[in-house]
Amino acid sequence: MKHSPDVHSRQDARLTVNRREAARMLGISERLLWTLTNAGEVPHIRLGARVLYPVKALNEWIEERTSGADR
């Protein structure tokens, strides 16, 4: 049974990313991301010892902080 491309892409979409992936997405160092995380400035979820970053929340966080003539 084949899945349509639309269904497959939704299955592959991740809800969260790890520290390395989040830093890469934001274009900052992991160290700066960790500083922002510990200060409570960047959206994150703590699950035991793991810290994960919700992709949707990161996108919204960036949108809220975007400035310029187009906004």
mmCIF file of the N, C-alpha and C atoms, coordinates in Angstrom:
data_MODEL
# 
_entry.id   MODEL 
# 
loop_
_atom_site.group_PDB 
_atom_site.id 
_atom_site.type_symbol 
_atom_site.label_atom_id 
_atom_site.label_alt_id 
_atom_site.label_comp_id 
_atom_site.label_asym_id 
_atom_site.label_entity_id 
_atom_site.label_seq_id 
_atom_site.pdbx_PDB_ins_code 
_atom_site.Cartn_x 
_atom_site.Cartn_y 
_atom_site.Cartn_z 
_atom_site.occupancy 
_atom_site.B_iso_or_equiv 
_atom_site.pdbx_formal_charge 
_atom_site.auth_seq_id 
_atom_site.auth_comp_id 
_atom_site.auth_asym_id 
_atom_site.auth_atom_id 
_atom_site.pdbx_PDB_model_num 
ATOM 1   N N  . MET A 1 1  ? 0.841  -1.188 0.000  1.00 0.00 ? 1  MET A N  1 
ATOM 2   C CA . MET A 1 1  ? 0.000  0.000  0.000  1.00 0.00 ? 1  MET A CA 1 
ATOM 3   C C  . MET A 1 1  ? 0.876  1.238  0.000  1.00 0.00 ? 1  MET A C  1 
ATOM 4   N N  . LYS A 1 2  ? 0.664  2.108  -0.965 1.00 0.00 ? 2  LYS A N  1 
ATOM 5   C CA . LYS A 1 2  ? 1.446  3.340  -1.066 1.00 0.00 ? 2  LYS A CA 1 
ATOM 6   C C  . LYS A 1 2  ? 0.742  4.475  -0.353 1.00 0.00 ? 2  LYS A C  1 
ATOM 7   N N  . HIS A 1 3  ? 1.554  5.341  0.254  1.00 0.00 ? 3  HIS A N  1 
ATOM 8   C CA . HIS A 1 3  ? 1.014  6.555  0.873  1.00 0.00 ? 3  HIS A CA 1 
ATOM 9   C C  . HIS A 1 3  ? 1.167  7.702  -0.109 1.00 0.00 ? 3  HIS A C  1 
ATOM 10  N N  . SER A 1 4  ? 0.219  8.598  -0.083 1.00 0.00 ? 4  SER A N  1 
ATOM 11  C CA . SER A 1 4  ? 0.362  9.779  -0.934 1.00 0.00 ? 4  SER A CA 1 
ATOM 12  C C  . SER A 1 4  ? 1.499  10.625 -0.382 1.00 0.00 ? 4  SER A C  1 
ATOM 13  N N  . PRO A 1 5  ? 2.175  11.421 -1.212 1.00 0.00 ? 5  PRO A N  1 
ATOM 14  C CA . PRO A 1 5  ? 3.271  12.264 -0.739 1.00 0.00 ? 5  PRO A CA 1 
ATOM 15  C C  . PRO A 1 5  ? 2.838  13.191 0.392  1.00 0.00 ? 5  PRO A C  1 
ATOM 16  N N  . ASP A 1 6  ? 1.603  13.654 0.342  1.00 0.00 ? 6  ASP A N  1 
ATOM 17  C CA . ASP A 1 6  ? 1.110  14.572 1.366  1.00 0.00 ? 6  ASP A CA 1 
ATOM 18  C C  . ASP A 1 6  ? 1.074  13.890 2.734  1.00 0.00 ? 6  ASP A C  1 
ATOM 19  N N  . VAL A 1 7  ? 0.569  12.679 2.781  1.00 0.00 ? 7  VAL A N  1 
ATOM 20  C CA . VAL A 1 7  ? 0.498  11.927 4.034  1.00 0.00 ? 7  VAL A CA 1 
ATOM 21  C C  . VAL A 1 7  ? 1.900  11.620 4.529  1.00 0.00 ? 7  VAL A C  1 
ATOM 22  N N  . HIS A 1 8  ? 2.783  11.198 3.642  1.00 0.00 ? 8  HIS A N  1 
ATOM 23  C CA . HIS A 1 8  ? 4.150  10.840 4.020  1.00 0.00 ? 8  HIS A CA 1 
ATOM 24  C C  . HIS A 1 8  ? 4.892  12.042 4.604  1.00 0.00 ? 8  HIS A C  1 
ATOM 25  N N  . SER A 1 9  ? 4.745  13.218 4.016  1.00 0.00 ? 9  SER A N  1 
ATOM 26  C CA . SER A 1 9  ? 5.452  14.396 4.513  1.00 0.00 ? 9  SER A CA 1 
ATOM 27  C C  . SER A 1 9  ? 4.955  14.782 5.902  1.00 0.00 ? 9  SER A C  1 
ATOM 28  N N  . ARG A 1 10 ? 3.683  14.573 6.182  1.00 0.00 ? 10 ARG A N  1 
ATOM 29  C CA . ARG A 1 10 ? 3.151  14.870 7.520  1.00 0.00 ? 10 ARG A CA 1 
ATOM 30  C C  . ARG A 1 10 ? 3.702  13.894 8.544  1.00 0.00 ? 10 ARG A C  1 
ATOM 31  N N  . GLN A 1 11 ? 3.902  12.639 8.148  1.00 0.00 ? 11 GLN A N  1 
ATOM 32  C CA . GLN A 1 11 ? 4.446  11.651 9.065  1.00 0.00 ? 11 GLN A CA 1 
ATOM 33  C C  . GLN A 1 11 ? 5.901  11.950 9.396  1.00 0.00 ? 11 GLN A C  1 
ATOM 34  N N  . ASP A 1 12 ? 6.644  12.500 8.447  1.00 0.00 ? 12 ASP A N  1 
ATOM 35  C CA . ASP A 1 12 ? 8.054  12.804 8.646  1.00 0.00 ? 12 ASP A CA 1 
ATOM 36  C C  . ASP A 1 12 ? 8.279  14.107 9.400  1.00 0.00 ? 12 ASP A C  1 
ATOM 37  N N  . ALA A 1 13 ? 7.273  14.960 9.458  1.00 0.00 ? 13 ALA A N  1 
ATOM 38  C CA . ALA A 1 13 ? 7.422  16.250 10.121 1.00 0.00 ? 13 ALA A CA 1 
ATOM 39  C C  . ALA A 1 13 ? 7.611  16.021 11.615 1.00 0.00 ? 13 ALA A C  1 
ATOM 40  N N  . ARG A 1 14 ? 8.704  16.555 12.147 1.00 0.00 ? 14 ARG A N  1 
ATOM 41  C CA . ARG A 1 14 ? 8.993  16.388 13.562 1.00 0.00 ? 14 ARG A CA 1 
ATOM 42  C C  . ARG A 1 14 ? 8.403  17.537 14.352 1.00 0.00 ? 14 ARG A C  1 
ATOM 43  N N  . LEU A 1 15 ? 7.903  17.232 15.519 1.00 0.00 ? 15 LEU A N  1 
ATOM 44  C CA . LEU A 1 15 ? 7.340  18.253 16.390 1.00 0.00 ? 15 LEU A CA 1 
ATOM 45  C C  . LEU A 1 15 ? 8.420  18.979 17.175 1.00 0.00 ? 15 LEU A C  1 
ATOM 46  N N  . THR A 1 16 ? 9.504  18.270 17.480 1.00 0.00 ? 16 THR A N  1 
ATOM 47  C CA . THR A 1 16 ? 10.587 18.864 18.266 1.00 0.00 ? 16 THR A CA 1 
ATOM 48  C C  . THR A 1 16 ? 11.935 18.550 17.635 1.00 0.00 ? 16 THR A C  1 
ATOM 49  N N  . VAL A 1 17 ? 12.931 19.352 18.018 1.00 0.00 ? 17 VAL A N  1 
ATOM 50  C CA . VAL A 1 17 ? 14.312 19.116 17.598 1.00 0.00 ? 17 VAL A CA 1 
ATOM 51  C C  . VAL A 1 17 ? 15.203 19.197 18.827 1.00 0.00 ? 17 VAL A C  1 
ATOM 52  N N  . ASN A 1 18 ? 16.403 18.637 18.718 1.00 0.00 ? 18 ASN A N  1 
ATOM 53  C CA . ASN A 1 18 ? 17.342 18.697 19.834 1.00 0.00 ? 18 ASN A CA 1 
ATOM 54  C C  . ASN A 1 18 ? 18.139 20.010 19.799 1.00 0.00 ? 18 ASN A C  1 
ATOM 55  N N  . ARG A 1 19 ? 19.025 20.164 20.753 1.00 0.00 ? 19 ARG A N  1 
ATOM 56  C CA . ARG A 1 19 ? 19.789 21.415 20.899 1.00 0.00 ? 19 ARG A CA 1 
ATOM 57  C C  . ARG A 1 19 ? 20.596 21.741 19.648 1.00 0.00 ? 19 ARG A C  1 
ATOM 58  N N  . ARG A 1 20 ? 21.284 20.769 19.111 1.00 0.00 ? 20 ARG A N  1 
ATOM 59  C CA . ARG A 1 20 ? 22.119 21.009 17.919 1.00 0.00 ? 20 ARG A CA 1 
ATOM 60  C C  . ARG A 1 20 ? 21.265 21.454 16.730 1.00 0.00 ? 20 ARG A C  1 
ATOM 61  N N  . GLU A 1 21 ? 20.146 20.759 16.515 1.00 0.00 ? 21 GLU A N  1 
ATOM 62  C CA . GLU A 1 21 ? 19.271 21.087 15.397 1.00 0.00 ? 21 GLU A CA 1 
ATOM 63  C C  . GLU A 1 21 ? 18.621 22.462 15.583 1.00 0.00 ? 21 GLU A C  1 
ATOM 64  N N  . ALA A 1 22 ? 18.207 22.772 16.810 1.00 0.00 ? 22 ALA A N  1 
ATOM 65  C CA . ALA A 1 22 ? 17.584 24.071 17.076 1.00 0.00 ? 22 ALA A CA 1 
ATOM 66  C C  . ALA A 1 22 ? 18.576 25.200 16.841 1.00 0.00 ? 22 ALA A C  1 
ATOM 67  N N  . ALA A 1 23 ? 19.797 25.031 17.313 1.00 0.00 ? 23 ALA A N  1 
ATOM 68  C CA . ALA A 1 23 ? 20.824 26.060 17.114 1.00 0.00 ? 23 ALA A CA 1 
ATOM 69  C C  . ALA A 1 23 ? 21.075 26.272 15.624 1.00 0.00 ? 23 ALA A C  1 
ATOM 70  N N  . ARG A 1 24 ? 21.147 25.186 14.878 1.00 0.00 ? 24 ARG A N  1 
ATOM 71  C CA . ARG A 1 24 ? 21.360 25.281 13.431 1.00 0.00 ? 24 ARG A CA 1 
ATOM 72  C C  . ARG A 1 24 ? 20.191 26.000 12.767 1.00 0.00 ? 24 ARG A C  1 
ATOM 73  N N  . MET A 1 25 ? 18.962 25.660 13.160 1.00 0.00 ? 25 MET A N  1 
ATOM 74  C CA . MET A 1 25 ? 17.770 26.308 12.594 1.00 0.00 ? 25 MET A CA 1 
ATOM 75  C C  . MET A 1 25 ? 17.776 27.809 12.852 1.00 0.00 ? 25 MET A C  1 
ATOM 76  N N  . LEU A 1 26 ? 18.218 28.208 14.058 1.00 0.00 ? 26 LEU A N  1 
ATOM 77  C CA . LEU A 1 26 ? 18.215 29.617 14.440 1.00 0.00 ? 26 LEU A CA 1 
ATOM 78  C C  . LEU A 1 26 ? 19.457 30.366 13.957 1.00 0.00 ? 26 LEU A C  1 
ATOM 79  N N  . GLY A 1 27 ? 20.455 29.630 13.508 1.00 0.00 ? 27 GLY A N  1 
ATOM 80  C CA . GLY A 1 27 ? 21.683 30.261 13.021 1.00 0.00 ? 27 GLY A CA 1 
ATOM 81  C C  . GLY A 1 27 ? 22.536 30.815 14.150 1.00 0.00 ? 27 GLY A C  1 
ATOM 82  N N  . ILE A 1 28 ? 22.490 30.156 15.318 1.00 0.00 ? 28 ILE A N  1 
ATOM 83  C CA . ILE A 1 28 ? 23.283 30.587 16.468 1.00 0.00 ? 28 ILE A CA 1 
ATOM 84  C C  . ILE A 1 28 ? 24.077 29.396 16.995 1.00 0.00 ? 28 ILE A C  1 
ATOM 85  N N  . SER A 1 29 ? 25.014 29.674 17.890 1.00 0.00 ? 29 SER A N  1 
ATOM 86  C CA . SER A 1 29 ? 25.800 28.590 18.469 1.00 0.00 ? 29 SER A CA 1 
ATOM 87  C C  . SER A 1 29 ? 24.974 27.824 19.496 1.00 0.00 ? 29 SER A C  1 
ATOM 88  N N  . GLU A 1 30 ? 25.383 26.596 19.744 1.00 0.00 ? 30 GLU A N  1 
ATOM 89  C CA . GLU A 1 30 ? 24.716 25.805 20.778 1.00 0.00 ? 30 GLU A CA 1 
ATOM 90  C C  . GLU A 1 30 ? 24.896 26.463 22.147 1.00 0.00 ? 30 GLU A C  1 
ATOM 91  N N  . ARG A 1 31 ? 26.025 27.081 22.356 1.00 0.00 ? 31 ARG A N  1 
ATOM 92  C CA . ARG A 1 31 ? 26.284 27.751 23.633 1.00 0.00 ? 31 ARG A CA 1 
ATOM 93  C C  . ARG A 1 31 ? 25.306 28.909 23.850 1.00 0.00 ? 31 ARG A C  1 
ATOM 94  N N  . LEU A 1 32 ? 25.086 29.735 22.820 1.00 0.00 ? 32 LEU A N  1 
ATOM 95  C CA . LEU A 1 32 ? 24.130 30.839 22.938 1.00 0.00 ? 32 LEU A CA 1 
ATOM 96  C C  . LEU A 1 32 ? 22.716 30.295 23.138 1.00 0.00 ? 32 LEU A C  1 
ATOM 97  N N  . LEU A 1 33 ? 22.377 29.234 22.414 1.00 0.00 ? 33 LEU A N  1 
ATOM 98  C CA . LEU A 1 33 ? 21.056 28.626 22.590 1.00 0.00 ? 33 LEU A CA 1 
ATOM 99  C C  . LEU A 1 33 ? 20.884 28.156 24.027 1.00 0.00 ? 33 LEU A C  1 
ATOM 100 N N  . TRP A 1 34 ? 21.916 27.539 24.597 1.00 0.00 ? 34 TRP A N  1 
ATOM 101 C CA . TRP A 1 34 ? 21.835 27.045 25.972 1.00 0.00 ? 34 TRP A CA 1 
ATOM 102 C C  . TRP A 1 34 ? 21.660 28.204 26.949 1.00 0.00 ? 34 TRP A C  1 
ATOM 103 N N  . THR A 1 35 ? 22.348 29.308 26.699 1.00 0.00 ? 35 THR A N  1 
ATOM 104 C CA . THR A 1 35 ? 22.214 30.508 27.543 1.00 0.00 ? 35 THR A CA 1 
ATOM 105 C C  . THR A 1 35 ? 20.776 31.028 27.477 1.00 0.00 ? 35 THR A C  1 
ATOM 106 N N  . LEU A 1 36 ? 20.226 31.136 26.276 1.00 0.00 ? 36 LEU A N  1 
ATOM 107 C CA . LEU A 1 36 ? 18.845 31.597 26.094 1.00 0.00 ? 36 LEU A CA 1 
ATOM 108 C C  . LEU A 1 36 ? 17.851 30.632 26.723 1.00 0.00 ? 36 LEU A C  1 
ATOM 109 N N  . THR A 1 37 ? 18.124 29.341 26.626 1.00 0.00 ? 37 THR A N  1 
ATOM 110 C CA . THR A 1 37 ? 17.252 28.322 27.215 1.00 0.00 ? 37 THR A CA 1 
ATOM 111 C C  . THR A 1 37 ? 17.225 28.460 28.731 1.00 0.00 ? 37 THR A C  1 
ATOM 112 N N  . ASN A 1 38 ? 18.389 28.547 29.332 1.00 0.00 ? 38 ASN A N  1 
ATOM 113 C CA . ASN A 1 38 ? 18.469 28.659 30.788 1.00 0.00 ? 38 ASN A CA 1 
ATOM 114 C C  . ASN A 1 38 ? 17.857 29.948 31.309 1.00 0.00 ? 38 ASN A C  1 
ATOM 115 N N  . ALA A 1 39 ? 17.851 30.993 30.490 1.00 0.00 ? 39 ALA A N  1 
ATOM 116 C CA . ALA A 1 39 ? 17.239 32.264 30.869 1.00 0.00 ? 39 ALA A CA 1 
ATOM 117 C C  . ALA A 1 39 ? 15.728 32.257 30.623 1.00 0.00 ? 39 ALA A C  1 
ATOM 118 N N  . GLY A 1 40 ? 15.226 31.191 30.008 1.00 0.00 ? 40 GLY A N  1 
ATOM 119 C CA . GLY A 1 40 ? 13.801 31.091 29.716 1.00 0.00 ? 40 GLY A CA 1 
ATOM 120 C C  . GLY A 1 40 ? 13.362 31.967 28.561 1.00 0.00 ? 40 GLY A C  1 
ATOM 121 N N  . GLU A 1 41 ? 14.294 32.338 27.701 1.00 0.00 ? 41 GLU A N  1 
ATOM 122 C CA . GLU A 1 41 ? 13.988 33.247 26.596 1.00 0.00 ? 41 GLU A CA 1 
ATOM 123 C C  . GLU A 1 41 ? 13.563 32.536 25.321 1.00 0.00 ? 41 GLU A C  1 
ATOM 124 N N  . VAL A 1 42 ? 13.938 31.295 25.169 1.00 0.00 ? 42 VAL A N  1 
ATOM 125 C CA . VAL A 1 42 ? 13.606 30.545 23.952 1.00 0.00 ? 42 VAL A CA 1 
ATOM 126 C C  . VAL A 1 42 ? 12.661 29.401 24.344 1.00 0.00 ? 42 VAL A C  1 
ATOM 127 N N  . PRO A 1 43 ? 11.633 29.126 23.531 1.00 0.00 ? 43 PRO A N  1 
ATOM 128 C CA . PRO A 1 43 ? 10.688 28.065 23.886 1.00 0.00 ? 43 PRO A CA 1 
ATOM 129 C C  . PRO A 1 43 ? 11.367 26.689 23.891 1.00 0.00 ? 43 PRO A C  1 
ATOM 130 N N  . HIS A 1 44 ? 11.120 25.942 24.941 1.00 0.00 ? 44 HIS A N  1 
ATOM 131 C CA . HIS A 1 44 ? 11.696 24.611 25.069 1.00 0.00 ? 44 HIS A CA 1 
ATOM 132 C C  . HIS A 1 44 ? 10.852 23.761 26.008 1.00 0.00 ? 44 HIS A C  1 
ATOM 133 N N  . ILE A 1 45 ? 11.111 22.466 25.972 1.00 0.00 ? 45 ILE A N  1 
ATOM 134 C CA . ILE A 1 45 ? 10.426 21.499 26.822 1.00 0.00 ? 45 ILE A CA 1 
ATOM 135 C C  . ILE A 1 45 ? 11.499 20.660 27.508 1.00 0.00 ? 45 ILE A C  1 
ATOM 136 N N  . ARG A 1 46 ? 11.378 20.512 28.800 1.00 0.00 ? 46 ARG A N  1 
ATOM 137 C CA . ARG A 1 46 ? 12.292 19.629 29.535 1.00 0.00 ? 46 ARG A CA 1 
ATOM 138 C C  . ARG A 1 46 ? 11.562 18.320 29.820 1.00 0.00 ? 46 ARG A C  1 
ATOM 139 N N  . LEU A 1 47 ? 12.161 17.223 29.367 1.00 0.00 ? 47 LEU A N  1 
ATOM 140 C CA . LEU A 1 47 ? 11.635 15.880 29.621 1.00 0.00 ? 47 LEU A CA 1 
ATOM 141 C C  . LEU A 1 47 ? 12.736 15.108 30.336 1.00 0.00 ? 47 LEU A C  1 
ATOM 142 N N  . GLY A 1 48 ? 12.678 15.117 31.643 1.00 0.00 ? 48 GLY A N  1 
ATOM 143 C CA . GLY A 1 48 ? 13.758 14.512 32.415 1.00 0.00 ? 48 GLY A CA 1 
ATOM 144 C C  . GLY A 1 48 ? 15.026 15.302 32.168 1.00 0.00 ? 48 GLY A C  1 
ATOM 145 N N  . ALA A 1 49 ? 16.075 14.619 31.744 1.00 0.00 ? 49 ALA A N  1 
ATOM 146 C CA . ALA A 1 49 ? 17.346 15.290 31.473 1.00 0.00 ? 49 ALA A CA 1 
ATOM 147 C C  . ALA A 1 49 ? 17.406 15.886 30.064 1.00 0.00 ? 49 ALA A C  1 
ATOM 148 N N  . ARG A 1 50 ? 16.436 15.533 29.218 1.00 0.00 ? 50 ARG A N  1 
ATOM 149 C CA . ARG A 1 50 ? 16.447 16.031 27.830 1.00 0.00 ? 50 ARG A CA 1 
ATOM 150 C C  . ARG A 1 50 ? 15.784 17.387 27.719 1.00 0.00 ? 50 ARG A C  1 
ATOM 151 N N  . VAL A 1 51 ? 16.322 18.196 26.838 1.00 0.00 ? 51 VAL A N  1 
ATOM 152 C CA . VAL A 1 51 ? 15.707 19.470 26.496 1.00 0.00 ? 51 VAL A CA 1 
ATOM 153 C C  . VAL A 1 51 ? 15.408 19.417 25.007 1.00 0.00 ? 51 VAL A C  1 
ATOM 154 N N  . LEU A 1 52 ? 14.151 19.645 24.658 1.00 0.00 ? 52 LEU A N  1 
ATOM 155 C CA . LEU A 1 52 ? 13.723 19.635 23.267 1.00 0.00 ? 52 LEU A CA 1 
ATOM 156 C C  . LEU A 1 52 ? 13.101 20.979 22.926 1.00 0.00 ? 52 LEU A C  1 
ATOM 157 N N  . TYR A 1 53 ? 13.160 21.326 21.655 1.00 0.00 ? 53 TYR A N  1 
ATOM 158 C CA . TYR A 1 53 ? 12.668 22.608 21.175 1.00 0.00 ? 53 TYR A CA 1 
ATOM 159 C C  . TYR A 1 53 ? 11.548 22.366 20.171 1.00 0.00 ? 53 TYR A C  1 
ATOM 160 N N  . PRO A 1 54 ? 10.309 22.774 20.502 1.00 0.00 ? 54 PRO A N  1 
ATOM 161 C CA . PRO A 1 54 ? 9.194  22.591 19.569 1.00 0.00 ? 54 PRO A CA 1 
ATOM 162 C C  . PRO A 1 54 ? 9.381  23.446 18.312 1.00 0.00 ? 54 PRO A C  1 
ATOM 163 N N  . VAL A 1 55 ? 9.348  22.814 17.165 1.00 0.00 ? 55 VAL A N  1 
ATOM 164 C CA . VAL A 1 55 ? 9.589  23.505 15.896 1.00 0.00 ? 55 VAL A CA 1 
ATOM 165 C C  . VAL A 1 55 ? 8.575  24.630 15.687 1.00 0.00 ? 55 VAL A C  1 
ATOM 166 N N  . LYS A 1 56 ? 7.301  24.356 15.920 1.00 0.00 ? 56 LYS A N  1 
ATOM 167 C CA . LYS A 1 56 ? 6.267  25.375 15.728 1.00 0.00 ? 56 LYS A CA 1 
ATOM 168 C C  . LYS A 1 56 ? 6.509  26.575 16.640 1.00 0.00 ? 56 LYS A C  1 
ATOM 169 N N  . ALA A 1 57 ? 6.846  26.322 17.891 1.00 0.00 ? 57 ALA A N  1 
ATOM 170 C CA . ALA A 1 57 ? 7.092  27.409 18.846 1.00 0.00 ? 57 ALA A CA 1 
ATOM 171 C C  . ALA A 1 57 ? 8.326  28.218 18.462 1.00 0.00 ? 57 ALA A C  1 
ATOM 172 N N  . LEU A 1 58 ? 9.356  27.556 17.941 1.00 0.00 ? 58 LEU A N  1 
ATOM 173 C CA . LEU A 1 58 ? 10.553 28.285 17.487 1.00 0.00 ? 58 LEU A CA 1 
ATOM 174 C C  . LEU A 1 58 ? 10.206 29.204 16.319 1.00 0.00 ? 58 LEU A C  1 
ATOM 175 N N  . ASN A 1 59 ? 9.408  28.691 15.376 1.00 0.00 ? 59 ASN A N  1 
ATOM 176 C CA . ASN A 1 59 ? 9.000  29.513 14.229 1.00 0.00 ? 59 ASN A CA 1 
ATOM 177 C C  . ASN A 1 59 ? 8.193  30.726 14.690 1.00 0.00 ? 59 ASN A C  1 
ATOM 178 N N  . GLU A 1 60 ? 7.272  30.513 15.630 1.00 0.00 ? 60 GLU A N  1 
ATOM 179 C CA . GLU A 1 60 ? 6.470  31.622 16.152 1.00 0.00 ? 60 GLU A CA 1 
ATOM 180 C C  . GLU A 1 60 ? 7.342  32.612 16.920 1.00 0.00 ? 60 GLU A C  1 
ATOM 181 N N  . TRP A 1 61 ? 8.305  32.103 17.674 1.00 0.00 ? 61 TRP A N  1 
ATOM 182 C CA . TRP A 1 61 ? 9.226  32.941 18.447 1.00 0.00 ? 61 TRP A CA 1 
ATOM 183 C C  . TRP A 1 61 ? 10.014 33.864 17.509 1.00 0.00 ? 61 TRP A C  1 
ATOM 184 N N  . ILE A 1 62 ? 10.481 33.307 16.400 1.00 0.00 ? 62 ILE A N  1 
ATOM 185 C CA . ILE A 1 62 ? 11.211 34.110 15.405 1.00 0.00 ? 62 ILE A CA 1 
ATOM 186 C C  . ILE A 1 62 ? 10.287 35.145 14.779 1.00 0.00 ? 62 ILE A C  1 
ATOM 187 N N  . GLU A 1 63 ? 9.072  34.743 14.400 1.00 0.00 ? 63 GLU A N  1 
ATOM 188 C CA . GLU A 1 63 ? 8.116  35.681 13.800 1.00 0.00 ? 63 GLU A CA 1 
ATOM 189 C C  . GLU A 1 63 ? 7.841  36.864 14.726 1.00 0.00 ? 63 GLU A C  1 
ATOM 190 N N  . GLU A 1 64 ? 7.679  36.589 16.013 1.00 0.00 ? 64 GLU A N  1 
ATOM 191 C CA . GLU A 1 64 ? 7.404  37.658 16.986 1.00 0.00 ? 64 GLU A CA 1 
ATOM 192 C C  . GLU A 1 64 ? 8.560  38.641 17.098 1.00 0.00 ? 64 GLU A C  1 
ATOM 193 N N  . ARG A 1 65 ? 9.759  38.182 16.819 1.00 0.00 ? 65 ARG A N  1 
ATOM 194 C CA . ARG A 1 65 ? 10.933 39.027 16.975 1.00 0.00 ? 65 ARG A CA 1 
ATOM 195 C C  . ARG A 1 65 ? 11.439 39.633 15.667 1.00 0.00 ? 65 ARG A C  1 
ATOM 196 N N  . THR A 1 66 ? 10.762 39.331 14.587 1.00 0.00 ? 66 THR A N  1 
ATOM 197 C CA . THR A 1 66 ? 11.164 39.841 13.280 1.00 0.00 ? 66 THR A CA 1 
ATOM 198 C C  . THR A 1 66 ? 10.679 41.279 13.128 1.00 0.00 ? 66 THR A C  1 
ATOM 199 N N  . SER A 1 67 ? 11.598 42.145 12.760 1.00 0.00 ? 67 SER A N  1 
ATOM 200 C CA . SER A 1 67 ? 11.221 43.549 12.540 1.00 0.00 ? 67 SER A CA 1 
ATOM 201 C C  . SER A 1 67 ? 11.659 43.951 11.131 1.00 0.00 ? 67 SER A C  1 
ATOM 202 N N  . GLY A 1 68 ? 11.081 45.012 10.667 1.00 0.00 ? 68 GLY A N  1 
ATOM 203 C CA . GLY A 1 68 ? 11.428 45.494 9.350  1.00 0.00 ? 68 GLY A CA 1 
ATOM 204 C C  . GLY A 1 68 ? 10.248 46.191 8.704  1.00 0.00 ? 68 GLY A C  1 
ATOM 205 N N  . ALA A 1 69 ? 10.485 46.698 7.528  1.00 0.00 ? 69 ALA A N  1 
ATOM 206 C CA . ALA A 1 69 ? 9.477  47.472 6.817  1.00 0.00 ? 69 ALA A CA 1 
ATOM 207 C C  . ALA A 1 69 ? 8.277  46.618 6.399  1.00 0.00 ? 69 ALA A C  1 
ATOM 208 N N  . ASP A 1 70 ? 8.496  45.318 6.193  1.00 0.00 ? 70 ASP A N  1 
ATOM 209 C CA . ASP A 1 70 ? 7.422  44.450 5.723  1.00 0.00 ? 70 ASP A CA 1 
ATOM 210 C C  . ASP A 1 70 ? 6.453  44.040 6.821  1.00 0.00 ? 70 ASP A C  1 
ATOM 211 N N  . ARG A 1 71 ? 6.757  44.305 8.047  1.00 0.00 ? 71 ARG A N  1 
ATOM 212 C CA . ARG A 1 71 ? 5.924  43.835 9.155  1.00 0.00 ? 71 ARG A CA 1 
ATOM 213 C C  . ARG A 1 71 ? 4.934  44.852 9.589  1.00 0.00 ? 71 ARG A C  1 
# 
